[in-house]
Amino acid sequence: MSTELYVGGPIGLLGGHVSNAEAYDRVRETAADRPAEDSLPDVPDPAGDHEDAERKRRRDDVEAKHQRIREFLDRTDQDAVILGSAASVAWFTSGGDLGQGYCSENSSILLFINRNCRAVIADNVQSSRVFEEELAGLGFQLKERAWFDDPMRVVAELSRNKRIASDLRSEGASPWRRALDPLLDLRRRLTPLERQRLRELGRTLALAVEATCRNFDRGEREADVAGHLAHRLIREGVAPVDLRVASDDRLARYRQPIFKASPILKKATIAVTGRRHGLCASVTRTVSFGPPEDEFRASHTLAAMVDATCIYFSRPGEPTAEVFRRARRIYEKFDAPHEWTLDYQGALIGYSPREALLTPDGSMTLEPDMAVCWSPSVGSARSEDTIVVDSRGFEVVTAAQDWPQIEVSVKGYGLPRPGILER
């Protein structure tokens, strides 16, 4: 006997299952912990043909970003831009892996970009790898320095008598005008290459999380399960920049829990943000040993309803404040009017896990090719996927692959959301 709820339409529980494709599927095989081919991003041959298809796609993508910089310079009456954060550098270089360390927020290089050229400021330790493995054939010039010299000396020489915008946090009497927010705006709308990469990343994340949920043992610690998931992701070339495992009812007490030594006895909610080619996506799934309690199932269904509502109304031209208003009505309708105040509800996502936090009174209007992650929670239940706002509506890039689903109807449109995996 099934119970139906309503969000402008019925909700029913589906036992959704996606069968394996007949063709060999490397991502699914790897996610299921079976032997697979090497899946890390290829290292380019610096002496190879710079006209190969993948290199050309990256070069075209860099040129599209350079055109956005040119338009920004014209619009703000600046002469050049200096980028130094790992996220900004990854964006402009079309996915260059150039952080100072694994998941570092700081880049190992600086970029100097004016209307006519794009220059890399790198020390002699980094320059060879940068130009052979990361930026070969992409049209960058090198401004090399000794590793023990201050990089700001090179920056000062390039910036003399120029109006400079930068994402760096300058101090004192600097000639730079920090323009972080306007520069962030330049990367909020994804290019076609970025959309394809995010689609591939989202599928890899969903499969890895789902495989982790299917394969750990009752009684394992949160930290053990986090390690299983990190292993699956790293061997796929995905950096787990944020990884959360909440056992049993910890999520009700701490809405943003860090994995600890707590054993998982009844259920677990696993959330991860992964980064590949500089881009980030987030996803959450919940697994239960045996049928979950009625209260938890109801909370999970309500979170899925709110999530579906937010996803459905994430369309071009829609103010985020209006999406929030609709989400709050669902909370109120099902006697949980304050739940939204207890946790972050969503964010723009891209080259940073949180490009911009979405708030009830925010002034942002959604545009095509923006990536959004809604993540409503109710008690110890959460529903979360990453979507891209599309000219036709939206695309769920972390859609469930082999997972039970809840079918939510919003304004008569059926929108499946991840259910609870029972083991």
C-alpha positions as CSV (number, residue, x, y, z in Angstrom):
1,M,0.0,0.0,0.0
2,S,1.5,3.3,-1.1
3,T,1.1,6.7,0.4
4,E,0.7,9.7,-1.9
5,L,1.6,13.3,-1.1
6,Y,1.2,16.4,-3.3
7,V,3.3,19.2,-4.6
8,G,1.0,20.4,-7.3
9,G,0.6,16.6,-8.1
10,P,1.1,13.1,-6.6
11,I,4.2,11.6,-5.2
12,G,4.8,7.8,-5.2
13,L,7.7,5.6,-4.4
14,L,9.4,4.0,-7.4
15,G,11.8,1.0,-7.2
16,G,13.8,2.5,-10.1
17,H,16.7,0.4,-11.3
18,V,19.0,1.1,-14.3
19,S,20.2,-2.0,-16.0
20,N,23.8,-2.2,-17.1
21,A,24.5,-1.3,-20.7
22,E,25.7,-4.1,-22.9
23,A,28.8,-2.2,-24.0
24,Y,31.7,-2.0,-21.6
25,D,31.3,1.1,-19.3
26,R,34.5,2.2,-17.7
27,V,32.9,4.6,-15.2
28,R,30.4,2.1,-14.0
29,E,32.9,-0.7,-13.8
30,T,35.3,1.4,-11.8
31,A,32.5,2.7,-9.5
32,A,31.6,-0.9,-8.7
33,D,35.1,-1.7,-7.6
34,R,35.9,-4.0,-10.5
35,P,39.1,-3.9,-12.6
36,A,39.1,-1.1,-15.2
37,E,41.3,0.7,-17.6
38,D,43.3,3.8,-16.4
39,S,40.8,6.6,-16.2
40,L,42.9,9.6,-15.2
41,P,43.0,12.6,-17.6
42,D,45.6,12.0,-20.3
43,V,49.0,13.8,-20.1
44,P,49.5,15.6,-23.4
45,D,52.7,15.1,-25.4
46,P,54.4,18.5,-25.6
47,A,56.0,17.5,-28.9
48,G,52.7,16.2,-30.3
49,D,50.3,17.7,-32.8
50,H,48.7,20.8,-31.2
51,E,45.9,20.4,-33.7
52,D,44.5,17.2,-32.1
53,A,40.8,17.5,-31.4
54,E,41.0,17.7,-27.6
55,R,43.8,20.3,-27.6
56,K,41.8,22.4,-30.1
57,R,38.7,22.2,-27.9
58,R,40.6,23.5,-25.0
59,R,42.3,26.3,-27.1
60,D,38.9,27.4,-28.4
61,D,37.6,27.4,-24.8
62,V,40.5,29.5,-23.6
63,E,39.9,31.9,-26.5
64,A,36.2,32.2,-25.4
65,K,37.3,33.1,-21.9
66,H,39.8,35.6,-23.2
67,Q,37.0,37.3,-25.1
68,R,35.0,37.6,-21.9
69,I,38.1,39.3,-20.3
70,R,38.4,41.7,-23.3
71,E,34.7,42.7,-22.8
72,F,35.2,43.1,-19.1
73,L,38.2,45.4,-19.7
74,D,36.3,47.5,-22.1
75,R,33.3,47.6,-19.8
76,T,35.3,48.6,-16.7
77,D,38.0,50.8,-18.4
78,Q,40.8,48.5,-17.2
79,D,44.0,47.6,-19.0
80,A,44.6,44.1,-17.8
81,V,43.6,41.3,-15.3
82,I,45.8,39.4,-13.0
83,L,44.4,36.0,-11.8
84,G,46.0,34.1,-8.9
85,S,43.4,31.9,-7.3
86,A,43.4,28.2,-8.3
87,A,39.7,28.4,-9.3
88,S,40.2,31.5,-11.5
89,V,43.3,30.0,-13.1
90,A,41.6,26.7,-13.7
91,W,38.7,28.5,-15.3
92,F,40.8,30.6,-17.7
93,T,43.1,27.7,-18.7
94,S,40.2,25.4,-19.4
95,G,40.9,23.0,-16.6
96,G,44.6,23.4,-16.0
97,D,45.6,21.6,-12.8
98,L,47.8,24.4,-11.4
99,G,47.1,24.6,-7.6
100,Q,49.9,25.0,-5.2
101,G,48.8,21.7,-3.6
102,Y,46.0,19.1,-3.8
103,C,42.7,21.0,-3.5
104,S,44.7,24.3,-2.8
105,E,42.8,27.6,-3.1
106,N,46.0,29.2,-4.3
107,S,47.6,28.7,-7.8
108,S,51.2,27.9,-8.4
109,I,51.3,30.5,-11.2
110,L,49.8,33.9,-11.9
111,L,48.1,34.9,-15.1
112,F,48.5,38.3,-16.7
113,I,45.8,38.9,-19.3
114,N,45.3,42.0,-21.5
115,R,43.4,42.5,-24.7
116,N,46.1,41.0,-26.9
117,C,48.1,38.4,-24.9
118,R,47.9,36.0,-22.0
119,A,51.1,35.5,-20.0
120,V,52.0,33.0,-17.3
121,I,54.1,34.2,-14.5
122,A,55.8,31.0,-13.2
123,D,59.0,30.2,-11.3
124,N,61.7,28.0,-12.8
125,V,60.6,25.0,-10.7
126,Q,57.0,25.0,-12.2
127,S,57.5,26.4,-15.7
128,S,58.4,23.1,-17.5
129,R,55.5,21.1,-16.1
130,V,53.1,24.0,-16.6
131,F,53.9,24.3,-20.3
132,E,54.4,20.7,-21.1
133,E,51.6,19.0,-19.2
134,E,49.0,21.8,-18.6
135,L,49.2,24.6,-21.2
136,A,50.9,23.1,-24.2
137,G,49.5,24.6,-27.4
138,L,47.0,26.9,-25.7
139,G,48.6,30.2,-26.7
140,F,50.2,31.3,-23.5
141,Q,53.5,33.3,-23.1
142,L,55.9,32.6,-20.3
143,K,57.3,35.2,-17.9
144,E,59.7,33.0,-15.8
145,R,61.4,34.0,-12.5
146,A,63.8,32.3,-10.2
147,W,61.9,30.5,-7.5
148,F,63.5,32.6,-4.8
149,D,62.4,35.9,-6.4
150,D,59.2,37.7,-5.4
151,P,56.6,37.1,-8.1
152,M,55.1,40.5,-7.3
153,R,58.2,42.1,-8.9
154,V,57.2,40.6,-12.2
155,V,53.6,41.7,-11.6
156,A,54.7,45.2,-10.8
157,E,56.8,45.5,-14.0
158,L,53.9,44.3,-16.1
159,S,51.4,46.5,-14.3
160,R,53.4,49.8,-14.4
161,N,51.2,52.7,-15.4
162,K,48.3,50.3,-16.1
163,R,44.8,50.0,-14.5
164,I,44.7,46.4,-13.2
165,A,41.8,44.3,-11.9
166,S,42.7,41.2,-9.9
167,D,41.3,38.4,-7.8
168,L,44.3,38.7,-5.4
169,R,43.9,40.3,-2.0
170,S,46.2,43.3,-2.3
171,E,47.4,45.1,0.8
172,G,48.5,48.7,1.5
173,A,48.9,51.2,-1.3
174,S,48.6,48.9,-4.3
175,P,47.8,50.1,-7.8
176,W,45.4,47.2,-8.2
177,R,41.7,47.5,-7.9
178,R,40.4,44.2,-6.6
179,A,37.5,43.1,-8.7
180,L,36.7,39.6,-7.4
181,D,32.9,39.7,-7.7
182,P,32.9,41.0,-11.3
183,L,35.6,38.5,-12.3
184,L,33.5,35.7,-10.7
185,D,30.6,36.8,-12.8
186,L,32.6,36.1,-15.9
187,R,32.8,32.4,-15.1
188,R,29.3,31.7,-13.8
189,R,27.9,30.8,-17.2
190,L,29.5,27.6,-18.5
191,T,30.9,27.1,-22.0
192,P,29.9,24.1,-24.1
193,L,33.1,22.3,-23.1
194,E,32.5,23.0,-19.5
195,R,28.9,21.7,-19.6
196,Q,30.2,18.4,-21.2
197,R,32.9,18.1,-18.5
198,L,30.4,18.8,-15.7
199,R,28.0,16.2,-17.2
200,E,30.8,13.6,-17.2
201,L,31.9,14.6,-13.7
202,G,28.3,14.4,-12.3
203,R,27.9,10.9,-13.6
204,T,31.2,9.8,-12.2
205,L,30.2,11.2,-8.8
206,A,26.8,9.6,-8.7
207,L,28.2,6.2,-9.6
208,A,31.0,6.4,-7.1
209,V,28.7,7.5,-4.2
210,E,26.1,4.9,-5.1
211,A,28.7,2.1,-5.3
212,T,30.1,3.2,-1.9
213,C,26.6,3.0,-0.4
214,R,26.1,-0.5,-1.8
215,N,29.4,-1.9,-0.6
216,F,30.3,-0.9,2.9
217,D,29.5,-3.1,5.9
218,R,27.2,-2.3,8.9
219,G,29.4,-1.2,11.8
220,E,32.1,0.5,9.7
221,R,33.0,4.0,10.8
222,E,32.1,7.1,9.0
223,A,35.8,7.7,8.3
224,D,36.1,4.2,6.8
225,V,33.3,4.9,4.3
226,A,34.7,8.3,3.5
227,G,38.0,6.6,2.6
228,H,36.2,4.1,0.3
229,L,34.6,7.0,-1.5
230,A,37.8,9.0,-1.7
231,H,39.6,6.0,-3.2
232,R,37.0,5.6,-5.9
233,L,37.1,9.3,-6.8
234,I,40.8,9.8,-6.8
235,R,41.4,6.9,-9.2
236,E,38.9,8.6,-11.6
237,G,40.9,11.8,-11.4
238,V,38.3,13.5,-9.2
239,A,39.5,15.4,-6.2
240,P,37.1,15.1,-3.2
241,V,37.2,18.7,-2.1
242,D,34.4,18.2,0.4
243,L,33.3,14.8,1.8
244,R,30.7,14.2,4.5
245,V,29.4,11.0,6.0
246,A,26.7,11.2,8.7
247,S,25.8,8.0,10.5
248,D,22.3,7.4,11.9
249,D,20.9,10.7,13.2
250,R,24.0,12.8,13.3
251,L,22.7,15.0,10.4
252,A,19.8,16.1,12.6
253,R,22.2,17.4,15.2
254,Y,24.8,18.9,12.8
255,R,23.5,19.8,9.4
256,Q,27.1,20.0,8.0
257,P,28.8,17.1,9.7
258,I,32.4,16.1,9.2
259,F,33.1,12.3,9.1
260,K,34.2,11.0,12.5
261,A,34.8,7.6,14.1
262,S,31.1,7.0,14.7
263,P,30.0,3.5,13.6
264,I,27.2,3.3,11.1
265,L,24.6,1.0,12.6
266,K,21.3,1.8,10.9
267,K,21.7,4.3,8.1
268,A,24.1,6.8,6.6
269,T,23.9,10.0,4.5
270,I,26.9,10.5,2.2
271,A,27.6,13.9,0.5
272,V,30.5,14.8,-1.6
273,T,31.8,17.6,-3.8
274,G,34.2,16.5,-6.4
275,R,36.5,18.5,-8.7
276,R,37.9,17.5,-12.1
277,H,39.3,19.8,-14.8
278,G,38.8,22.5,-12.2
279,L,35.0,22.1,-12.2
280,C,33.0,21.0,-9.1
281,A,29.7,19.1,-8.6
282,S,27.9,17.9,-5.5
283,V,25.7,15.0,-4.7
284,T,24.1,13.3,-1.7
285,R,22.7,9.8,-1.3
286,T,21.2,7.9,1.7
287,V,21.4,4.2,2.5
288,S,19.6,2.2,5.3
289,F,20.3,-1.2,6.7
290,G,16.7,-2.5,6.6
291,P,13.6,-0.4,6.3
292,P,14.1,3.1,7.7
293,E,11.9,4.5,10.5
294,D,8.6,6.1,9.3
295,E,9.7,9.5,10.7
296,F,12.9,9.4,8.7
297,R,11.2,8.3,5.5
298,A,8.7,11.1,5.8
299,S,11.5,13.6,6.4
300,H,13.4,12.3,3.4
301,T,10.3,12.5,1.2
302,L,9.7,16.1,2.3
303,A,13.4,17.0,1.5
304,A,12.9,15.4,-1.9
305,M,9.7,17.5,-2.5
306,V,11.5,20.7,-1.6
307,D,14.5,19.7,-3.8
308,A,12.2,18.9,-6.8
309,T,10.4,22.2,-6.4
310,C,13.7,24.2,-6.4
311,I,15.0,22.2,-9.4
312,Y,11.7,22.7,-11.4
313,F,11.7,26.4,-11.0
314,S,15.4,26.8,-11.6
315,R,14.9,28.3,-15.1
316,P,16.3,31.2,-17.1
317,G,15.0,34.5,-15.9
318,E,13.8,33.2,-12.5
319,P,14.9,35.2,-9.5
320,T,16.4,32.9,-6.8
321,A,14.3,34.7,-4.2
322,E,11.2,33.5,-6.0
323,V,12.5,29.9,-6.0
324,F,13.1,30.3,-2.2
325,R,9.5,31.5,-1.8
326,R,8.1,28.4,-3.5
327,A,10.4,26.1,-1.4
328,R,9.3,27.8,1.9
329,R,5.7,27.1,1.0
330,I,6.4,23.4,0.7
331,Y,8.1,23.4,4.1
332,E,5.1,25.3,5.6
333,K,2.5,23.1,3.9
334,F,4.0,20.0,5.6
335,D,4.4,21.5,9.1
336,A,8.1,22.2,8.9
337,P,8.2,26.0,8.6
338,H,11.6,26.5,10.3
339,E,13.6,23.7,8.7
340,W,15.0,25.9,6.0
341,T,16.5,28.2,8.6
342,L,18.7,25.4,10.0
343,D,20.8,24.7,6.9
344,Y,22.1,26.2,3.7
345,Q,19.6,25.6,1.0
346,G,21.7,25.9,-2.1
347,A,24.5,27.6,-4.0
348,L,25.9,28.3,-7.4
349,I,28.6,25.9,-8.1
350,G,31.4,25.8,-10.7
351,Y,35.1,26.3,-10.3
352,S,34.5,26.8,-6.6
353,P,32.3,24.5,-4.5
354,R,30.3,27.6,-3.6
355,E,30.5,30.4,-6.2
356,A,27.7,32.1,-4.4
357,L,25.4,31.1,-1.5
358,L,21.8,31.4,-2.5
359,T,19.7,33.3,0.2
360,P,16.0,34.1,0.5
361,D,16.4,37.8,-0.1
362,G,19.2,37.5,-2.8
363,S,19.0,39.6,-5.9
364,M,20.4,37.0,-8.3
365,T,18.4,36.0,-11.4
366,L,19.2,32.6,-12.9
367,E,20.6,32.5,-16.4
368,P,21.2,29.8,-19.0
369,D,24.4,27.7,-18.4
370,M,24.6,28.4,-14.6
371,A,25.3,25.4,-12.4
372,V,23.2,25.2,-9.2
373,C,23.2,22.8,-6.3
374,W,20.1,22.8,-4.2
375,S,20.5,20.8,-0.9
376,P,17.4,21.1,1.4
377,S,17.5,19.0,4.6
378,V,14.7,18.0,7.0
379,G,15.9,16.5,10.3
380,S,18.5,13.9,9.5
381,A,17.4,13.6,5.8
382,R,18.9,15.5,2.8
383,S,18.2,15.6,-0.9
384,E,20.9,17.1,-3.2
385,D,22.0,17.0,-6.8
386,T,23.8,19.4,-9.2
387,I,21.9,20.9,-12.1
388,V,22.6,23.2,-15.0
389,V,20.1,25.9,-15.8
390,D,19.2,25.4,-19.5
391,S,17.4,27.5,-22.1
392,R,14.9,24.7,-22.2
393,G,14.7,24.4,-18.4
394,F,17.3,22.4,-16.5
395,E,19.6,19.4,-16.7
396,V,20.4,17.2,-13.7
397,V,24.0,16.3,-14.2
398,T,24.3,14.0,-11.1
399,A,21.1,12.1,-11.8
400,A,20.8,8.7,-10.0
401,Q,22.2,5.8,-12.1
402,D,21.3,2.6,-10.2
403,W,19.2,3.8,-7.4
404,P,15.6,3.7,-6.0
405,Q,13.8,6.9,-6.8
406,I,10.9,9.0,-5.6
407,E,8.7,10.4,-8.3
408,V,7.7,14.0,-7.5
409,S,5.1,15.8,-9.5
410,V,5.5,19.6,-9.6
411,K,2.9,21.4,-11.6
412,G,2.0,18.2,-13.3
413,Y,5.6,17.5,-14.3
414,G,7.1,14.2,-13.0
415,L,10.6,14.8,-11.5
416,P,12.4,11.8,-10.1
417,R,14.5,12.3,-6.9
418,P,16.8,9.8,-5.2
419,G,15.1,7.7,-2.7
420,I,16.6,5.6,0.2
421,L,18.6,2.5,-0.7
422,E,17.5,-0.3,1.6
423,R,20.1,-3.1,2.1
